[in-house]
Amino acid sequence: MRNRETDDYDSKQLKREIQTRKDHLEKEYPVVVLDSGKVLEYGDIPREVVKKKQTIKRKRKMNWFNRHLNITLVISWLIGIPLLAYFFSTLKVMPMIITGIAILTVEFWYLKQKRKPLWNIILNFIPVIGWIWMLFL
């Protein structure tokens, strides 16, 4: 600290003050354990955490289907339902089952992306308004 008589800093006193502050911080925050299991002591730089944040930013990029969930669902209905009707009229069972499974897969994915319970798939069985209601979830 500052010596009042000579009006300059006492280096020994200053070093003691800095050391007591370091000791206090080390007692407050002794170690940090990262996800990888590495132990950091006070003053270490967690480089792995910085790398982890950069990878999270890369994962946040969304593709077109994730940004436009409702449009994706409607497109799957516009393609799938006429195909189902065609296969039903020609009595082709296997393509009809595959198309139905594809539509349901898109609907399950849609509900999962919106974080809604999967039992909302029952809305498909409500005549007329069920399909529209699903878009408003």
VENKAPE-V687103 format. One record per residue. N is the residue number from 1. SS is DSSP state (~ for helix, > for strand, _ for the rest). PSI is psi as a letter, one per 30 degrees, with the letter a starting at -180 (999 if undefined). OMEGA is omega in radians with two decimals (none if undefined). Layout:
# VENKAPE-V687103
((N	SS	PSI	OMEGA) (N	SS	PSI	OMEGA))
This chain:
# VENKAPE-V687103
((1	_	a	-3.05) (2	>	k	3.06) (3	>	k	-3.04) (4	_	e	-3.08) (5	_	e	-3.08) (6	_	f	3.11) (7	_	h	3.03) (8	>	l	-3.08) (9	>	k	3.06) (10	_	j	-3.04) (11	~	e	3.12) (12	~	e	-3.14) (13	~	e	3.13) (14	~	e	3.10) (15	~	e	3.10) (16	~	e	3.13) (17	~	e	3.12) (18	~	e	-3.13) (19	~	e	3.12) (20	~	e	3.09) (21	~	e	3.08) (22	~	e	3.12) (23	~	e	3.12) (24	~	e	3.13) (25	~	e	3.12) (26	~	e	3.08) (27	~	e	3.14) (28	~	e	-3.09) (29	_	i	-3.02) (30	_	e	-3.11) (31	>	l	3.04) (32	>	k	3.12) (33	>	k	3.13) (34	_	l	3.11) (35	_	e	-3.12) (36	_	f	3.13) (37	_	f	-3.14) (38	_	k	-3.12) (39	>	k	3.09) (40	>	k	3.04) (41	>	l	-3.12) (42	_	k	3.12) (43	_	f	3.10) (44	_	l	3.13) (45	_	k	-3.13) (46	_	i	-3.09) (47	~	e	-3.11) (48	~	e	3.13) (49	~	e	3.12) (50	~	e	3.11) (51	~	e	-3.12) (52	~	e	3.12) (53	~	e	3.13) (54	~	e	3.12) (55	~	e	3.10) (56	~	e	3.12) (57	~	e	3.12) (58	~	e	-3.12) (59	~	f	-3.10) (60	_	f	3.11) (61	_	k	-3.10) (62	_	k	3.05) (63	_	l	-3.04) (64	~	e	-3.09) (65	~	e	3.11) (66	~	e	3.13) (67	~	e	-3.07) (68	_	i	-3.06) (69	~	e	-3.09) (70	~	e	3.14) (71	~	e	3.10) (72	~	e	3.14) (73	~	e	-3.14) (74	~	e	3.11) (75	~	e	3.12) (76	~	e	3.08) (77	~	e	-3.10) (78	~	e	3.10) (79	~	e	-2.99) (80	~	e	-3.05) (81	~	e	3.05) (82	~	e	3.07) (83	~	e	3.08) (84	~	e	3.14) (85	~	e	3.13) (86	~	e	-3.14) (87	~	e	3.11) (88	~	e	-3.13) (89	~	e	3.12) (90	_	g	3.11) (91	_	h	3.03) (92	_	j	-2.97) (93	~	e	-3.04) (94	~	e	3.08) (95	~	e	3.13) (96	~	e	3.13) (97	~	e	-3.13) (98	~	e	3.12) (99	~	e	3.10) (100	~	e	3.10) (101	~	e	3.12) (102	~	e	3.13) (103	~	e	3.14) (104	~	e	3.10) (105	~	e	3.10) (106	~	e	3.14) (107	~	e	3.08) (108	~	e	3.10) (109	~	e	3.13) (110	~	e	-3.14) (111	~	e	3.13) (112	~	e	3.11) (113	~	e	3.12) (114	_	f	-3.13) (115	_	h	3.08) (116	_	l	3.11) (117	_	k	-3.06) (118	~	f	3.11) (119	~	f	3.06) (120	~	f	3.08) (121	~	f	3.12) (122	~	f	3.13) (123	~	f	3.13) (124	~	f	-3.05) (125	~	f	3.05) (126	_	k	-3.09) (127	_	k	3.05) (128	_	d	-3.01) (129	~	f	-3.09) (130	~	e	-3.13) (131	~	e	-3.14) (132	~	e	-3.12) (133	~	e	-3.12) (134	~	e	3.13) (135	~	f	-3.10) (136	_	g	3.11) (137	_	999	none))
